[in-house]
Protein backbone atom coordinates (compact mmCIF):
# COMPACT_ATOMS: atom_id res chain seq x y z
CA UNK A 1 0.00 0.00 0.00
CA UNK A 2 1.47 3.34 -1.06
CA UNK A 3 0.79 6.31 1.18
CA UNK A 4 1.85 9.90 0.75
CA UNK A 5 3.78 11.37 3.67
CA UNK A 6 1.49 13.51 5.81
CA UNK A 7 2.94 15.87 8.40
CA UNK A 8 -0.37 15.80 10.31
CA UNK A 9 -0.44 11.99 10.40
CA UNK A 10 3.17 11.87 11.55
CA UNK A 11 2.55 14.49 14.23
CA UNK A 12 -0.61 12.71 15.40
CA UNK A 13 1.25 9.42 15.68
CA UNK A 14 3.98 11.13 17.68
CA UNK A 15 1.27 12.26 20.09
CA UNK A 16 -0.18 8.73 20.13
CA UNK A 17 -3.56 9.93 18.89
CA UNK A 18 -5.84 9.69 15.86
CA UNK A 19 -5.13 12.27 13.14
CA UNK A 20 -8.87 13.05 12.91
CA UNK A 21 -8.88 13.91 16.62
CA UNK A 22 -5.96 16.25 16.06
CA UNK A 23 -7.80 17.78 13.10
CA UNK A 24 -10.80 18.40 15.34
CA UNK A 25 -8.59 20.32 17.75
CA UNK A 26 -7.14 22.37 14.89
CA UNK A 27 -10.58 23.27 13.52
CA UNK A 28 -11.98 24.07 16.94
CA UNK A 29 -14.66 21.36 16.67
CA UNK A 30 -13.47 19.78 19.93
CA UNK A 31 -11.22 20.82 22.82
CA UNK A 32 -8.28 18.84 24.24
CA UNK A 33 -8.45 17.55 27.81
CA UNK A 34 -5.94 18.32 30.55
CA UNK A 35 -3.99 15.09 30.00
CA UNK A 36 -3.36 16.11 26.39
CA UNK A 37 -2.37 19.65 27.34
CA UNK A 38 0.10 18.43 29.96
CA UNK A 39 1.65 15.99 27.50
CA UNK A 40 1.79 18.66 24.78
CA UNK A 41 3.62 21.06 27.10
CA UNK A 42 6.10 18.38 28.15
CA UNK A 43 6.96 17.16 24.66
CA UNK A 44 7.06 20.44 22.80
CA UNK A 45 7.70 23.11 25.49
CA UNK A 46 4.53 24.94 24.45
CA UNK A 47 3.52 27.76 26.76
CA UNK A 48 0.07 26.73 28.04
CA UNK A 49 -0.81 30.38 28.76
CA UNK A 50 -0.33 31.05 25.05
CA UNK A 51 -2.15 27.89 23.98
CA UNK A 52 -5.21 28.44 26.20
CA UNK A 53 -5.46 32.22 26.57
CA UNK A 54 -3.24 33.58 23.80
CA UNK A 55 -0.95 35.24 26.35
CA UNK A 56 2.86 35.38 26.18
CA UNK A 57 5.11 33.58 23.71
CA UNK A 58 4.23 30.34 21.93
CA UNK A 59 7.17 28.38 23.36
CA UNK A 60 8.69 28.40 26.81
CA UNK A 61 12.20 28.95 25.38
CA UNK A 62 12.01 31.95 23.05
CA UNK A 63 14.66 34.49 22.12
CA UNK A 64 14.05 38.08 23.13
CA UNK A 65 13.33 38.83 19.50
CA UNK A 66 10.39 36.44 19.68
CA UNK A 67 11.83 33.67 17.50
CA UNK A 68 11.65 30.04 18.69
CA UNK A 69 14.92 28.36 19.53
CA UNK A 70 15.95 25.03 18.04
CA UNK A 71 15.57 23.52 14.61
CA UNK A 72 12.06 24.49 13.52
CA UNK A 73 13.09 25.86 10.11
CA UNK A 74 15.35 22.91 9.31
CA UNK A 75 12.69 20.37 10.30
CA UNK A 76 10.08 22.21 8.24
CA UNK A 77 12.42 22.01 5.22
CA UNK A 78 12.95 18.28 5.79
CA UNK A 79 9.23 17.62 6.16
CA UNK A 80 8.54 19.51 2.93
CA UNK A 81 11.16 17.38 1.19
CA UNK A 82 9.61 14.17 2.47
CA UNK A 83 6.25 15.22 1.03
CA UNK A 84 7.76 14.75 -2.45
CA UNK A 85 7.95 10.97 -1.94
CA UNK A 86 5.01 8.58 -2.33
CA UNK A 87 6.13 5.32 -0.73
CA UNK A 88 7.28 4.81 2.85
CA UNK A 89 9.44 3.65 4.42
CA UNK A 90 12.07 4.53 1.83
CA UNK A 91 14.27 1.52 1.05
CA UNK A 92 17.77 2.19 2.47
CA UNK A 93 19.30 -0.08 -0.19
CA UNK A 94 17.89 2.01 -3.05
CA UNK A 95 17.68 5.46 -1.50
CA UNK A 96 17.69 8.32 -4.03
CA UNK A 97 20.16 11.17 -3.38
CA UNK A 98 17.36 13.54 -2.32
CA UNK A 99 16.18 11.09 0.34
CA UNK A 100 19.75 10.40 1.47
CA UNK A 101 20.28 14.12 2.06
CA UNK A 102 17.10 14.32 4.16
CA UNK A 103 18.11 11.20 6.11
CA UNK A 104 21.54 12.65 6.90
CA UNK A 105 19.98 15.98 7.94
CA UNK A 106 17.72 14.17 10.40
CA UNK A 107 20.62 12.15 11.78
CA UNK A 108 22.59 15.35 12.26
CA UNK A 109 19.78 16.85 14.35
CA UNK A 110 19.63 13.72 16.49
CA UNK A 111 23.37 13.56 17.12
CA UNK A 112 24.36 17.23 17.28
CA UNK A 113 21.58 19.09 19.10
CA UNK A 114 20.62 19.15 22.77
CA UNK A 115 17.09 20.29 21.81
CA UNK A 116 14.92 17.40 23.04
CA UNK A 117 11.90 18.58 21.06
CA UNK A 118 13.88 18.70 17.81
CA UNK A 119 15.43 15.28 18.44
CA UNK A 120 12.00 13.77 19.08
CA UNK A 121 10.62 15.16 15.81
CA UNK A 122 13.70 14.00 13.91
CA UNK A 123 13.39 10.50 15.33
CA UNK A 124 9.72 10.42 14.36
CA UNK A 125 10.59 11.12 10.73
CA UNK A 126 13.51 8.71 10.77
CA UNK A 127 11.20 5.92 11.90
CA UNK A 128 8.22 6.69 9.69
CA UNK A 129 9.99 7.77 6.51
CA UNK A 130 13.07 5.54 6.68
CA UNK A 131 12.14 2.67 9.00
CA UNK A 132 15.09 3.49 11.25
CA UNK A 133 15.18 0.92 14.08
CA UNK A 134 17.40 3.00 16.37
CA UNK A 135 15.01 5.95 16.10
CA UNK A 136 12.11 3.65 16.96
CA UNK A 137 13.93 2.50 20.10
CA UNK A 138 14.61 6.07 21.14
CA UNK A 139 10.94 6.94 20.63
CA UNK A 140 9.89 3.98 22.73
CA UNK A 141 12.24 5.06 25.51
CA UNK A 142 10.81 8.61 25.45
CA UNK A 143 7.26 7.30 25.58
CA UNK A 144 8.03 5.02 28.51
CA UNK A 145 9.76 7.86 30.36
CA UNK A 146 6.76 10.11 29.76
CA UNK A 147 4.35 7.47 31.08
CA UNK A 148 6.48 6.90 34.19
CA UNK A 149 6.60 10.62 34.91
CA UNK A 150 2.84 10.91 34.50
CA UNK A 151 2.23 7.94 36.79
CA UNK A 152 4.61 9.40 39.39
CA UNK A 153 2.79 12.75 39.23
CA UNK A 154 -0.54 11.00 39.77
CA UNK A 155 0.88 8.97 42.68
CA UNK A 156 2.13 12.15 44.38
CA UNK A 157 -1.29 13.74 43.99
CA UNK A 158 -3.14 10.69 45.33
CA UNK A 159 -0.86 10.61 48.39
CA UNK A 160 -1.46 14.31 49.01
CA UNK A 161 -5.24 13.85 48.66
CA UNK A 162 -5.16 11.00 51.16
CA UNK A 163 -3.19 13.04 53.70
CA UNK A 164 -5.40 16.10 53.34
CA UNK A 165 -8.54 13.90 53.46
CA UNK A 166 -10.38 15.97 50.91
CA UNK A 167 -11.82 15.04 47.53
CA UNK A 168 -11.88 18.15 45.30
CA UNK A 169 -13.99 18.40 42.13
CA UNK A 170 -12.74 16.27 39.24
CA UNK A 171 -11.68 19.25 37.12
CA UNK A 172 -9.53 20.58 39.95
CA UNK A 173 -8.00 17.15 40.52
CA UNK A 174 -7.00 16.90 36.88
CA UNK A 175 -5.55 20.42 36.96
CA UNK A 176 -3.45 19.57 40.01
CA UNK A 177 -2.25 16.40 38.32
CA UNK A 178 -1.15 18.42 35.30
CA UNK A 179 0.65 20.89 37.58
CA UNK A 180 2.35 18.04 39.42
CA UNK A 181 3.52 16.61 36.11
CA UNK A 182 4.49 19.84 34.39
CA UNK A 183 6.22 21.55 37.31
CA UNK A 184 7.32 18.58 39.41
CA UNK A 185 5.31 19.63 42.47
CA UNK A 186 6.14 17.50 45.51
CA UNK A 187 3.61 15.79 47.79
CA UNK A 188 4.19 18.60 50.31
CA UNK A 189 3.59 21.27 47.67
CA UNK A 190 0.41 19.57 46.54
CA UNK A 191 -0.78 19.11 50.12
CA UNK A 192 -0.24 22.78 50.95
CA UNK A 193 -2.03 23.80 47.77
CA UNK A 194 -4.97 21.49 48.52
CA UNK A 195 -5.33 22.84 52.05
CA UNK A 196 -5.32 26.41 50.77
CA UNK A 197 -7.94 25.63 48.13
CA UNK A 198 -10.11 23.73 50.61
CA UNK A 199 -9.93 26.64 53.05
CA UNK A 200 -10.84 29.11 50.34
CA UNK A 201 -13.80 26.97 49.28
CA UNK A 202 -15.10 26.78 52.82
CA UNK A 203 -14.75 30.54 53.33
CA UNK A 204 -16.52 31.34 50.07
Phi, psi and omega in degrees: 000126181261126182234135173291154181278120182248123179298322180295316180298318180296316181295318180297320179294322178299327178273000180059048180215166179286138182297330178293324177297315177299319178298323177297322176296316183296321182280346183084012179289325179226165180242141179289152177273178185293326178301316180295316181298318179296317178296319181297317178297317183295315186283327189239004178058031178285136177285113183295331175299320177291316184295320186270316188245356181073022182255141177079196182273160182294317183248154180294325180253087181244147172291161179300331180285354177093010180262138181293144176280169174099212191240034184301315182294316181295318179293323177296321178296317180295315180297321177296321178294322180293331179296345180281348181261153185252335187239130181224148359287154178287132183292117181299332182284341181226048185278123177294157182305323181297318179290322178300319179296319178293320179299313180295325178295320177294317179298323179296319178297317182296320187269337188251347182254152172257013178277103184301322182296317179293319179297320180296317179294321179296317178297323177302312181290324177298320180288311185287316186275332186237358180064033184287116184291322180295321178296321179297320178294320178295321177297318180297319178298316179299316182297316180296321179295319179298314181298318180296319178295320180294318178295321179295320178298317179294321179295319178298319180295316181298321177295317179297318178299319180295318182290322180284336181059051178215137180248098181287169176302152185303316181301320179292321178300315180294323177296316179294324177296317179297320178295318178299319180288310187289327185244004176065034180299137179280172176300321180295315178301314181295319179298315179298318180295318179297318180296320179295317180294317180299318180296319179295321179294322181289327182281342184292000000 
